Amino acid sequence: MSRARPRRLESSLASAREVEQWFLSFVQDHSLAFLRYSMVIVFVWFGLLTAAGVSETAGLVATAFGSVPSDLFLIGLGGWEVAIGLALLWRRTVRLAVALLMIHASVMMLPLALFPHETFTHFPYAPSFEGVYIIKDWVVLGSAMVVGGRLDETTD
């Protein structure tokens, strides 16, 4: 009986390694496509919300461009976001989407510098709700850079 336990343990460990290998293979095969299509959904969805004037953060960004009528600015910004999302759909336009997103990110980051009293509850270490939303755009930009930079490695 003492020999049965090590064999069962070895068998369990082998099964666990097989599951881990399957999982790693699945993630390697599908993670970039999942990230890319998730970004499509987010950009098209949020772009439509921005164009409709529903996005609080976009309103704050529109304030930074006071010379442009807010409604017009939000429609343009929302259209830009939808364009980023749609460009992420096709492999040949993904790198265009990344370039558009870099420009978008630089515009969306402006309130952090221009309106610190609205983007931070305690400057510079405690962002407000709007500040958190804007800072999270860095993750989105990094994600787009990963998708664009690894595009040649995928077959989706």
DRENVO-234710 format. One record per residue: z, x negated, y of N, C-alpha, C in turn. Coordinates in Angstrom, 1 decimal, padded with zeros to 4 digits, always signed. Layout:
BEGIN
{n.Z Z n.X X n.Y Y ca.Z Z ca.X X ca.Y Y c.Z Z c.X X c.Y Y}
...
! end
This chain:
BEGIN
{n.Z +000.0 n.X -000.8 n.Y -001.2 ca.Z +000.0 ca.X +000.0 ca.Y +000.0 c.Z +000.0 c.X -000.8 c.Y +001.3}
{n.Z +000.6 n.X -002.0 n.Y +001.2 ca.Z +000.6 ca.X -002.8 ca.Y +002.4 c.Z -000.8 c.X -003.3 c.Y +002.8}
{n.Z -001.7 n.X -003.4 n.Y +001.9 ca.Z -003.1 ca.X -003.8 ca.Y +002.2 c.Z -003.8 c.X -002.6 c.Y +002.9}
{n.Z -003.5 n.X -001.4 n.Y +002.6 ca.Z -004.2 ca.X -000.2 ca.Y +003.2 c.Z -004.0 c.X -000.1 c.Y +004.7}
{n.Z -002.9 n.X -000.5 n.Y +005.2 ca.Z -002.7 ca.X -000.4 ca.Y +006.6 c.Z -003.6 c.X -001.3 c.Y +007.4}
{n.Z -003.7 n.X -002.6 n.Y +007.0 ca.Z -004.6 ca.X -003.5 ca.Y +007.8 c.Z -006.1 c.X -003.0 c.Y +007.7}
{n.Z -006.5 n.X -002.5 n.Y +006.6 ca.Z -007.9 ca.X -002.0 ca.Y +006.5 c.Z -008.1 c.X -000.8 c.Y +007.3}
{n.Z -007.1 n.X +000.1 n.Y +007.4 ca.Z -007.3 ca.X +001.3 ca.Y +008.3 c.Z -007.3 c.X +000.8 c.Y +009.7}
{n.Z -006.4 n.X -000.1 n.Y +010.0 ca.Z -006.4 ca.X -000.6 ca.Y +011.4 c.Z -007.7 c.X -001.3 c.Y +011.8}
{n.Z -008.2 n.X -002.1 n.Y +010.8 ca.Z -009.5 ca.X -002.8 ca.Y +011.1 c.Z -010.6 c.X -001.7 c.Y +011.2}
{n.Z -010.6 n.X -000.7 n.Y +010.4 ca.Z -011.6 ca.X +000.4 ca.Y +010.5 c.Z -011.5 c.X +001.1 c.Y +011.8}
{n.Z -010.3 n.X +001.4 n.Y +012.3 ca.Z -010.1 ca.X +002.0 ca.Y +013.5 c.Z -010.5 c.X +001.2 c.Y +014.7}
{n.Z -010.2 n.X -000.1 n.Y +014.6 ca.Z -010.7 ca.X -001.0 ca.Y +015.7 c.Z -012.2 c.X -001.1 c.Y +015.7}
{n.Z -012.8 n.X -001.2 n.Y +014.6 ca.Z -014.3 ca.X -001.2 ca.Y +014.5 c.Z -014.9 c.X +000.1 c.Y +015.1}
{n.Z -014.3 n.X +001.2 n.Y +014.8 ca.Z -014.8 ca.X +002.5 ca.Y +015.4 c.Z -014.6 c.X +002.5 c.Y +016.9}
{n.Z -013.4 n.X +002.0 n.Y +017.3 ca.Z -013.2 ca.X +001.9 ca.Y +018.8 c.Z -014.2 c.X +001.0 c.Y +019.5}
{n.Z -014.6 n.X -000.1 n.Y +018.9 ca.Z -015.6 ca.X -001.0 ca.Y +019.4 c.Z -017.0 c.X -000.3 c.Y +019.5}
{n.Z -017.3 n.X +000.5 n.Y +018.4 ca.Z -018.6 ca.X +001.2 ca.Y +018.4 c.Z -018.6 c.X +002.2 c.Y +019.5}
{n.Z -017.5 n.X +002.9 n.Y +019.7 ca.Z -017.5 ca.X +003.9 ca.Y +020.8 c.Z -017.6 c.X +003.2 c.Y +022.1}
{n.Z -016.9 n.X +002.1 n.Y +022.3 ca.Z -017.0 ca.X +001.4 ca.Y +023.6 c.Z -018.4 c.X +000.9 c.Y +023.8}
{n.Z -019.1 n.X +000.3 n.Y +022.8 ca.Z -020.5 ca.X -000.1 ca.Y +022.9 c.Z -021.4 c.X +001.0 c.Y +023.3}
{n.Z -021.2 n.X +002.2 n.Y +022.6 ca.Z -022.1 ca.X +003.3 ca.Y +022.9 c.Z -021.9 c.X +003.7 c.Y +024.4}
{n.Z -020.6 n.X +003.7 n.Y +024.8 ca.Z -020.3 ca.X +004.1 ca.Y +026.2 c.Z -020.9 c.X +003.1 c.Y +027.2}
{n.Z -020.7 n.X +001.8 n.Y +027.0 ca.Z -021.3 ca.X +000.8 ca.Y +027.8 c.Z -022.8 c.X +000.9 c.Y +027.9}
{n.Z -023.4 n.X +001.1 n.Y +026.8 ca.Z -024.9 ca.X +001.3 ca.Y +026.7 c.Z -025.3 c.X +002.5 c.Y +027.5}
{n.Z -024.6 n.X +003.6 n.Y +027.3 ca.Z -024.9 ca.X +004.9 ca.Y +028.1 c.Z -024.8 c.X +004.6 c.Y +029.6}
{n.Z -023.7 n.X +004.0 n.Y +030.0 ca.Z -023.5 ca.X +003.8 ca.Y +031.4 c.Z -024.6 c.X +002.8 c.Y +032.0}
{n.Z -024.9 n.X +001.8 n.Y +031.3 ca.Z -026.0 ca.X +000.9 ca.Y +031.7 c.Z -027.3 c.X +001.5 c.Y +031.8}
{n.Z -027.6 n.X +002.4 n.Y +030.9 ca.Z -028.9 ca.X +003.1 ca.Y +030.9 c.Z -029.0 c.X +004.2 c.Y +032.0}
{n.Z -027.9 n.X +004.8 n.Y +032.4 ca.Z -028.0 ca.X +006.0 ca.Y +033.2 c.Z -027.3 c.X +005.9 c.Y +034.6}
{n.Z -026.4 n.X +004.9 n.Y +034.8 ca.Z -025.6 ca.X +004.9 ca.Y +036.0 c.Z -026.5 c.X +004.8 c.Y +037.3}
{n.Z -027.5 n.X +004.0 n.Y +037.3 ca.Z -028.3 ca.X +003.9 ca.Y +038.6 c.Z -029.0 c.X +005.2 c.Y +038.9}
{n.Z -029.6 n.X +005.8 n.Y +037.8 ca.Z -030.3 ca.X +007.1 ca.Y +038.1 c.Z -029.3 c.X +008.1 c.Y +038.5}
{n.Z -028.1 n.X +008.2 n.Y +037.9 ca.Z -027.1 ca.X +009.1 ca.Y +038.4 c.Z -026.7 c.X +008.9 c.Y +039.8}
{n.Z -026.4 n.X +007.6 n.Y +040.2 ca.Z -026.1 ca.X +007.3 ca.Y +041.5 c.Z -027.2 c.X +007.7 c.Y +042.5}
{n.Z -028.4 n.X +007.4 n.Y +042.2 ca.Z -029.5 ca.X +007.7 ca.Y +043.0 c.Z -029.7 c.X +009.2 c.Y +043.2}
{n.Z -029.7 n.X +010.0 n.Y +042.1 ca.Z -029.9 ca.X +011.4 ca.Y +042.3 c.Z -028.6 c.X +012.1 c.Y +042.9}
{n.Z -027.5 n.X +011.6 n.Y +042.7 ca.Z -026.3 ca.X +012.1 ca.Y +043.4 c.Z -026.5 c.X +011.9 c.Y +044.9}
{n.Z -027.0 n.X +010.8 n.Y +045.3 ca.Z -027.2 ca.X +010.5 ca.Y +046.7 c.Z -028.3 c.X +011.5 c.Y +047.3}
{n.Z -029.3 n.X +011.8 n.Y +046.5 ca.Z -030.3 ca.X +012.8 ca.Y +046.9 c.Z -029.6 c.X +014.1 c.Y +047.2}
{n.Z -028.8 n.X +014.6 n.Y +046.3 ca.Z -028.1 ca.X +015.8 ca.Y +046.5 c.Z -027.3 c.X +015.8 c.Y +047.8}
{n.Z -026.5 n.X +014.7 n.Y +047.9 ca.Z -025.6 ca.X +014.6 ca.Y +049.1 c.Z -026.3 c.X +014.6 c.Y +050.4}
{n.Z -027.4 n.X +013.8 n.Y +050.5 ca.Z -028.1 ca.X +013.6 ca.Y +051.7 c.Z -028.9 c.X +014.9 c.Y +052.1}
{n.Z -029.5 n.X +015.5 n.Y +051.1 ca.Z -030.2 ca.X +016.8 ca.Y +051.4 c.Z -029.2 c.X +017.9 c.Y +051.8}
{n.Z -028.2 n.X +018.0 n.Y +051.1 ca.Z -027.2 ca.X +019.1 ca.Y +051.3 c.Z -026.5 c.X +018.8 c.Y +052.7}
{n.Z -026.0 n.X +017.6 n.Y +052.9 ca.Z -025.3 ca.X +017.4 ca.Y +054.2 c.Z -026.2 c.X +017.3 c.Y +055.4}
{n.Z -027.5 n.X +016.9 n.Y +055.1 ca.Z -028.5 ca.X +016.9 ca.Y +056.2 c.Z -028.8 c.X +018.4 c.Y +056.7}
{n.Z -028.8 n.X +019.3 n.Y +055.7 ca.Z -029.0 ca.X +020.7 ca.Y +056.1 c.Z -027.8 c.X +021.2 c.Y +056.8}
{n.Z -026.6 n.X +020.8 n.Y +056.4 ca.Z -025.4 ca.X +021.2 ca.Y +057.2 c.Z -025.4 c.X +020.7 c.Y +058.6}
{n.Z -025.8 n.X +019.4 n.Y +058.7 ca.Z -025.9 ca.X +018.8 ca.Y +060.0 c.Z -026.9 c.X +019.5 c.Y +060.9}
{n.Z -028.0 n.X +019.8 n.Y +060.4 ca.Z -029.1 ca.X +020.5 ca.Y +061.2 c.Z -028.6 c.X +021.9 c.Y +061.6}
{n.Z -027.8 n.X +022.5 n.Y +060.8 ca.Z -027.2 ca.X +023.8 ca.Y +061.1 c.Z -026.1 c.X +023.8 c.Y +062.0}
{n.Z -025.6 n.X +022.5 n.Y +062.4 ca.Z -024.5 ca.X +022.4 ca.Y +063.3 c.Z -023.1 c.X +022.6 c.Y +062.7}
{n.Z -023.0 n.X +022.4 n.Y +061.4 ca.Z -021.8 ca.X +022.7 ca.Y +060.7 c.Z -020.9 c.X +021.4 c.Y +060.5}
{n.Z -021.5 n.X +020.3 n.Y +060.6 ca.Z -020.8 ca.X +019.0 ca.Y +060.3 c.Z -020.0 c.X +018.6 c.Y +061.5}
{n.Z -018.7 n.X +018.4 n.Y +061.3 ca.Z -017.8 ca.X +018.0 ca.Y +062.4 c.Z -018.1 c.X +016.5 c.Y +062.8}
{n.Z -018.3 n.X +015.7 n.Y +061.9 ca.Z -018.6 ca.X +014.3 ca.Y +062.2 c.Z -019.9 c.X +014.1 c.Y +063.0}
{n.Z -020.9 n.X +014.9 n.Y +062.6 ca.Z -022.2 ca.X +014.8 ca.Y +063.3 c.Z -022.0 c.X +015.2 c.Y +064.7}
{n.Z -021.2 n.X +016.2 n.Y +065.0 ca.Z -020.9 ca.X +016.7 ca.Y +066.3 c.Z -020.3 c.X +015.6 c.Y +067.2}
{n.Z -019.4 n.X +014.8 n.Y +066.5 ca.Z -018.8 ca.X +013.7 ca.Y +067.2 c.Z -019.8 c.X +012.6 c.Y +067.6}
{n.Z -020.7 n.X +012.4 n.Y +066.6 ca.Z -021.8 ca.X +011.4 ca.Y +066.9 c.Z -022.7 c.X +011.9 c.Y +068.0}
{n.Z -023.0 n.X +013.2 n.Y +068.0 ca.Z -023.9 ca.X +013.8 ca.Y +069.0 c.Z -023.2 c.X +013.6 c.Y +070.4}
{n.Z -021.9 n.X +013.6 n.Y +070.5 ca.Z -021.2 ca.X +013.3 ca.Y +071.8 c.Z -021.5 c.X +011.9 c.Y +072.3}
{n.Z -021.7 n.X +011.0 n.Y +071.4 ca.Z -022.0 ca.X +009.6 ca.Y +071.8 c.Z -023.4 c.X +009.5 c.Y +072.5}
{n.Z -024.3 n.X +010.5 n.Y +072.2 ca.Z -025.6 ca.X +010.5 ca.Y +072.8 c.Z -025.7 c.X +011.7 c.Y +073.7}
{n.Z -024.8 n.X +011.7 n.Y +074.7 ca.Z -024.7 ca.X +012.8 ca.Y +075.7 c.Z -025.9 c.X +013.2 c.Y +076.4}
{n.Z -026.9 n.X +012.2 n.Y +076.6 ca.Z -028.1 ca.X +012.5 ca.Y +077.3 c.Z -029.1 c.X +013.4 c.Y +076.5}
{n.Z -028.9 n.X +013.5 n.Y +075.2 ca.Z -029.7 ca.X +014.3 ca.Y +074.3 c.Z -029.0 c.X +015.6 c.Y +074.1}
{n.Z -029.6 n.X +016.8 n.Y +074.3 ca.Z -028.9 ca.X +018.0 ca.Y +074.0 c.Z -028.4 c.X +018.0 c.Y +072.6}
{n.Z -027.2 n.X +018.5 n.Y +072.4 ca.Z -026.5 ca.X +018.4 ca.Y +071.1 c.Z -027.2 c.X +019.1 c.Y +070.0}
{n.Z -027.7 n.X +020.3 n.Y +070.3 ca.Z -028.5 ca.X +021.1 ca.Y +069.2 c.Z -029.7 c.X +020.3 c.Y +068.8}
{n.Z -030.4 n.X +019.7 n.Y +069.7 ca.Z -031.6 ca.X +018.9 ca.Y +069.4 c.Z -031.2 c.X +017.7 c.Y +068.6}
{n.Z -030.1 n.X +017.0 n.Y +069.0 ca.Z -029.7 ca.X +015.8 ca.Y +068.3 c.Z -029.3 c.X +016.1 c.Y +066.9}
{n.Z -028.6 n.X +017.2 n.Y +066.7 ca.Z -028.1 ca.X +017.6 ca.Y +065.3 c.Z -029.3 c.X +018.0 c.Y +064.4}
{n.Z -030.3 n.X +018.6 n.Y +064.9 ca.Z -031.5 ca.X +018.9 ca.Y +064.1 c.Z -032.2 c.X +017.6 c.Y +063.7}
{n.Z -032.3 n.X +016.7 n.Y +064.7 ca.Z -032.9 ca.X +015.4 ca.Y +064.4 c.Z -032.2 c.X +014.6 c.Y +063.4}
{n.Z -030.8 n.X +014.5 n.Y +063.6 ca.Z -030.0 ca.X +013.8 ca.Y +062.6 c.Z -030.0 c.X +014.4 c.Y +061.3}
{n.Z -029.9 n.X +015.7 n.Y +061.2 ca.Z -030.0 ca.X +016.4 ca.Y +059.9 c.Z -031.3 c.X +016.2 c.Y +059.2}
{n.Z -032.4 n.X +016.2 n.Y +060.0 ca.Z -033.7 ca.X +016.0 ca.Y +059.4 c.Z -033.8 c.X +014.5 c.Y +058.9}
{n.Z -033.2 n.X +013.6 n.Y +059.6 ca.Z -033.2 ca.X +012.2 ca.Y +059.2 c.Z -032.5 c.X +012.1 c.Y +057.8}
{n.Z -031.3 n.X +012.8 n.Y +057.7 ca.Z -030.6 ca.X +012.8 ca.Y +056.5 c.Z -031.3 c.X +013.4 c.Y +055.3}
{n.Z -032.0 n.X +014.5 n.Y +055.6 ca.Z -032.8 ca.X +015.1 ca.Y +054.5 c.Z -034.0 c.X +014.1 c.Y +054.1}
{n.Z -034.6 n.X +013.5 n.Y +055.1 ca.Z -035.6 ca.X +012.5 ca.Y +054.8 c.Z -035.1 c.X +011.4 c.Y +053.9}
{n.Z -033.9 n.X +010.9 n.Y +054.2 ca.Z -033.3 ca.X +009.8 ca.Y +053.4 c.Z -033.2 c.X +010.4 c.Y +051.9}
{n.Z -032.6 n.X +011.6 n.Y +051.8 ca.Z -032.5 ca.X +012.2 ca.Y +050.5 c.Z -033.8 c.X +012.3 c.Y +049.7}
{n.Z -034.8 n.X +012.8 n.Y +050.4 ca.Z -036.1 ca.X +013.0 ca.Y +049.8 c.Z -036.7 c.X +011.7 c.Y +049.4}
{n.Z -036.6 n.X +010.7 n.Y +050.3 ca.Z -037.1 ca.X +009.3 ca.Y +050.0 c.Z -036.5 c.X +008.7 c.Y +048.8}
{n.Z -035.2 n.X +009.1 n.Y +048.5 ca.Z -034.6 ca.X +008.6 ca.Y +047.3 c.Z -035.1 c.X +009.2 c.Y +046.0}
{n.Z -035.8 n.X +010.2 n.Y +046.1 ca.Z -036.4 ca.X +010.9 ca.Y +044.9 c.Z -037.4 c.X +010.1 c.Y +044.2}
{n.Z -038.3 n.X +009.4 n.Y +044.9 ca.Z -039.4 ca.X +008.6 ca.Y +044.3 c.Z -039.1 c.X +007.2 c.Y +044.4}
{n.Z -039.4 n.X +006.5 n.Y +043.3 ca.Z -039.2 ca.X +005.0 ca.Y +043.2 c.Z -039.9 c.X +004.3 c.Y +044.3}
{n.Z -041.1 n.X +004.7 n.Y +044.6 ca.Z -041.9 ca.X +003.9 ca.Y +045.6 c.Z -041.3 c.X +004.1 c.Y +047.0}
{n.Z -040.5 n.X +005.0 n.Y +047.3 ca.Z -039.9 ca.X +005.2 ca.Y +048.6 c.Z -038.4 c.X +005.0 c.Y +048.7}
{n.Z -037.8 n.X +004.5 n.Y +047.6 ca.Z -036.4 ca.X +004.2 ca.Y +047.6 c.Z -036.0 c.X +003.1 c.Y +048.7}
{n.Z -036.8 n.X +002.1 n.Y +048.8 ca.Z -036.5 ca.X +001.0 ca.Y +049.7 c.Z -036.6 c.X +001.5 c.Y +051.2}
{n.Z -037.6 n.X +002.4 n.Y +051.4 ca.Z -037.7 ca.X +003.1 ca.Y +052.7 c.Z -036.4 c.X +003.9 c.Y +053.0}
{n.Z -035.9 n.X +004.6 n.Y +052.0 ca.Z -034.7 ca.X +005.3 ca.Y +052.1 c.Z -033.5 c.X +004.4 c.Y +052.5}
{n.Z -033.4 n.X +003.2 n.Y +051.9 ca.Z -032.4 ca.X +002.3 ca.Y +052.2 c.Z -032.5 c.X +001.8 c.Y +053.7}
{n.Z -033.7 n.X +001.5 n.Y +054.1 ca.Z -033.9 ca.X +001.1 ca.Y +055.5 c.Z -033.5 c.X +002.3 c.Y +056.5}
{n.Z -033.9 n.X +003.5 n.Y +056.2 ca.Z -033.6 ca.X +004.7 ca.Y +057.0 c.Z -032.0 c.X +004.8 c.Y +057.0}
{n.Z -031.4 n.X +004.6 n.Y +055.9 ca.Z -030.0 ca.X +004.7 ca.Y +055.8 c.Z -029.2 c.X +003.6 c.Y +056.6}
{n.Z -029.8 n.X +002.4 n.Y +056.7 ca.Z -029.2 ca.X +001.4 ca.Y +057.5 c.Z -029.2 c.X +001.8 c.Y +058.9}
{n.Z -030.3 n.X +002.4 n.Y +059.4 ca.Z -030.3 ca.X +002.8 ca.Y +060.8 c.Z -029.3 c.X +004.0 c.Y +061.0}
{n.Z -029.4 n.X +004.9 n.Y +060.0 ca.Z -028.4 ca.X +006.1 ca.Y +060.1 c.Z -027.0 c.X +005.6 c.Y +060.1}
{n.Z -026.6 n.X +004.7 n.Y +059.3 ca.Z -025.2 ca.X +004.2 ca.Y +059.2 c.Z -024.8 c.X +003.6 c.Y +060.5}
{n.Z -025.7 n.X +002.8 n.Y +061.2 ca.Z -025.4 ca.X +002.2 ca.Y +062.5 c.Z -025.1 c.X +003.3 c.Y +063.5}
{n.Z -025.9 n.X +004.4 n.Y +063.5 ca.Z -025.6 ca.X +005.5 ca.Y +064.4 c.Z -024.3 c.X +006.2 c.Y +064.1}
{n.Z -024.1 n.X +006.5 n.Y +062.8 ca.Z -022.9 ca.X +007.2 ca.Y +062.3 c.Z -021.6 c.X +006.4 c.Y +062.6}
{n.Z -021.7 n.X +005.1 n.Y +062.6 ca.Z -020.5 ca.X +004.3 ca.Y +062.9 c.Z -020.1 c.X +004.2 c.Y +064.3}
{n.Z -021.0 n.X +004.6 n.Y +065.2 ca.Z -020.7 ca.X +004.5 ca.Y +066.7 c.Z -019.4 c.X +005.1 c.Y +067.1}
{n.Z -019.0 n.X +006.3 n.Y +066.6 ca.Z -017.7 ca.X +006.9 ca.Y +067.0 c.Z -016.5 c.X +006.1 c.Y +066.7}
{n.Z -016.6 n.X +005.2 n.Y +065.7 ca.Z -015.4 ca.X +004.3 ca.Y +065.5 c.Z -015.1 c.X +003.4 c.Y +066.7}
{n.Z -016.2 n.X +003.0 n.Y +067.3 ca.Z -016.0 ca.X +002.1 ca.Y +068.5 c.Z -015.9 c.X +002.9 c.Y +069.8}
{n.Z -016.7 n.X +004.0 n.Y +069.9 ca.Z -016.7 ca.X +004.7 ca.Y +071.2 c.Z -015.6 c.X +005.7 c.Y +071.3}
{n.Z -015.1 n.X +006.2 n.Y +070.2 ca.Z -014.1 ca.X +007.3 ca.Y +070.3 c.Z -012.9 c.X +006.9 c.Y +069.4}
{n.Z -012.2 n.X +005.8 n.Y +069.6 ca.Z -011.1 ca.X +005.5 ca.Y +068.6 c.Z -010.0 c.X +006.5 c.Y +068.7}
{n.Z -009.8 n.X +007.1 n.Y +069.8 ca.Z -008.7 ca.X +008.1 ca.Y +069.9 c.Z -009.0 c.X +009.4 c.Y +069.0}
{n.Z -010.3 n.X +009.6 n.Y +068.7 ca.Z -010.6 ca.X +010.7 ca.Y +067.8 c.Z -010.9 c.X +010.3 c.Y +066.4}
{n.Z -011.2 n.X +009.0 n.Y +066.2 ca.Z -011.5 ca.X +008.6 ca.Y +064.8 c.Z -010.3 c.X +007.8 c.Y +064.2}
{n.Z -009.2 n.X +007.6 n.Y +064.9 ca.Z -008.0 ca.X +007.0 ca.Y +064.4 c.Z -006.8 c.X +007.7 c.Y +064.9}
{n.Z -005.8 n.X +008.0 n.Y +064.0 ca.Z -004.5 ca.X +008.5 ca.Y +064.5 c.Z -003.7 c.X +007.4 c.Y +065.0}
{n.Z -003.8 n.X +006.2 n.Y +064.4 ca.Z -003.1 ca.X +005.0 ca.Y +064.8 c.Z -004.1 c.X +003.8 c.Y +064.7}
{n.Z -004.7 n.X +003.4 n.Y +065.8 ca.Z -005.7 ca.X +002.4 ca.Y +065.8 c.Z -005.1 c.X +001.1 c.Y +065.5}
{n.Z -005.6 n.X +000.2 n.Y +064.7 ca.Z -006.9 ca.X +000.3 ca.Y +063.9 c.Z -006.7 c.X +000.6 c.Y +062.4}
{n.Z -005.5 n.X +001.0 n.Y +062.0 ca.Z -005.2 ca.X +001.0 ca.Y +060.6 c.Z -005.1 c.X +002.4 c.Y +060.0}
{n.Z -005.0 n.X +003.5 n.Y +060.8 ca.Z -004.9 ca.X +004.8 ca.Y +060.2 c.Z -006.0 c.X +005.7 c.Y +060.8}
{n.Z -007.1 n.X +005.9 n.Y +060.0 ca.Z -008.2 ca.X +006.7 ca.Y +060.5 c.Z -007.8 c.X +008.2 c.Y +060.4}
{n.Z -008.4 n.X +009.0 n.Y +061.3 ca.Z -008.3 ca.X +010.4 ca.Y +061.3 c.Z -009.2 c.X +010.9 c.Y +060.2}
{n.Z -009.2 n.X +012.3 n.Y +060.0 ca.Z -010.1 ca.X +012.9 ca.Y +059.0 c.Z -011.5 c.X +012.5 c.Y +059.3}
{n.Z -012.0 n.X +012.5 n.Y +060.6 ca.Z -013.3 ca.X +012.2 ca.Y +060.9 c.Z -013.6 c.X +010.7 c.Y +060.7}
{n.Z -012.6 n.X +009.9 n.Y +061.0 ca.Z -012.7 ca.X +008.4 ca.Y +060.8 c.Z -012.8 c.X +008.1 c.Y +059.3}
{n.Z -012.1 n.X +008.7 n.Y +058.5 ca.Z -012.2 ca.X +008.5 ca.Y +057.0 c.Z -013.6 c.X +008.8 c.Y +056.6}
{n.Z -014.1 n.X +010.0 n.Y +057.0 ca.Z -015.4 ca.X +010.4 ca.Y +056.6 c.Z -016.5 c.X +009.4 c.Y +057.1}
{n.Z -016.3 n.X +008.8 n.Y +058.3 ca.Z -017.3 ca.X +007.8 ca.Y +058.8 c.Z -017.2 c.X +006.5 c.Y +058.0}
{n.Z -015.9 n.X +006.1 n.Y +057.7 ca.Z -015.7 ca.X +004.9 ca.Y +057.0 c.Z -016.2 c.X +004.9 c.Y +055.6}
{n.Z -016.2 n.X +006.1 n.Y +055.0 ca.Z -016.7 ca.X +006.3 ca.Y +053.6 c.Z -018.2 c.X +006.1 c.Y +053.6}
{n.Z -018.9 n.X +006.2 n.Y +054.7 ca.Z -020.3 ca.X +006.0 ca.Y +054.8 c.Z -020.7 c.X +004.5 c.Y +054.4}
{n.Z -019.7 n.X +003.6 n.Y +054.6 ca.Z -019.9 ca.X +002.2 ca.Y +054.1 c.Z -020.2 c.X +002.2 c.Y +052.6}
{n.Z -019.4 n.X +003.0 n.Y +051.9 ca.Z -019.6 ca.X +003.1 ca.Y +050.4 c.Z -021.0 c.X +003.7 c.Y +050.1}
{n.Z -021.4 n.X +004.7 n.Y +050.8 ca.Z -022.7 ca.X +005.3 ca.Y +050.6 c.Z -023.8 c.X +004.2 c.Y +050.9}
{n.Z -023.7 n.X +003.5 n.Y +052.0 ca.Z -024.6 ca.X +002.4 ca.Y +052.3 c.Z -024.7 c.X +001.4 c.Y +051.2}
{n.Z -023.5 n.X +000.9 n.Y +050.7 ca.Z -023.4 ca.X +000.0 ca.Y +049.6 c.Z -024.1 c.X +000.5 c.Y +048.4}
{n.Z -023.9 n.X +001.8 n.Y +048.1 ca.Z -024.5 ca.X +002.4 ca.Y +046.9 c.Z -026.0 c.X +002.4 c.Y +047.1}
{n.Z -026.5 n.X +002.7 n.Y +048.2 ca.Z -028.0 ca.X +002.7 ca.Y +048.5 c.Z -028.5 c.X +001.3 c.Y +048.3}
{n.Z -027.8 n.X +000.3 n.Y +048.8 ca.Z -028.2 ca.X -001.1 ca.Y +048.6 c.Z -028.3 c.X -001.5 c.Y +047.1}
{n.Z -027.4 n.X -001.0 n.Y +046.3 ca.Z -027.4 ca.X -001.3 ca.Y +044.9 c.Z -028.6 c.X -000.6 c.Y +044.3}
{n.Z -028.8 n.X +000.6 n.Y +044.6 ca.Z -030.0 ca.X +001.4 ca.Y +044.0 c.Z -031.3 c.X +000.7 c.Y +044.4}
{n.Z -031.4 n.X +000.3 n.Y +045.7 ca.Z -032.7 ca.X -000.3 ca.Y +046.2 c.Z -032.8 c.X -001.7 c.Y +045.6}
{n.Z -031.7 n.X -002.4 n.Y +045.5 ca.Z -031.8 ca.X -003.8 ca.Y +045.0 c.Z -032.0 c.X -003.9 c.Y +043.5}
{n.Z -031.7 n.X -002.9 n.Y +042.8 ca.Z -031.8 ca.X -003.0 ca.Y +041.3 c.Z -032.9 c.X -002.1 c.Y +040.8}
{n.Z -033.8 n.X -001.6 n.Y +041.7 ca.Z -034.8 ca.X -000.7 ca.Y +041.3 c.Z -035.8 c.X -001.2 c.Y +040.3}
{n.Z -036.1 n.X -002.5 n.Y +040.4 ca.Z -037.0 ca.X -003.1 ca.Y +039.4 c.Z -036.5 c.X -003.2 c.Y +038.0}
{n.Z -035.1 n.X -003.1 n.Y +037.9 ca.Z -034.5 ca.X -003.2 ca.Y +036.6 c.Z -034.4 c.X -001.9 c.Y +035.8}
{n.Z -034.7 n.X -000.8 n.Y +036.5 ca.Z -034.6 ca.X +000.5 ca.Y +035.8 c.Z -036.0 c.X +001.1 c.Y +035.4}
{n.Z -035.9 n.X +002.0 n.Y +034.5 ca.Z -037.2 ca.X +002.6 ca.Y +034.1 c.Z -037.2 c.X +004.1 c.Y +034.3}
{n.Z -036.2 n.X +004.7 n.Y +035.1 ca.Z -036.2 ca.X +006.1 ca.Y +035.2 c.Z -037.4 c.X +006.7 c.Y +036.0}
! end
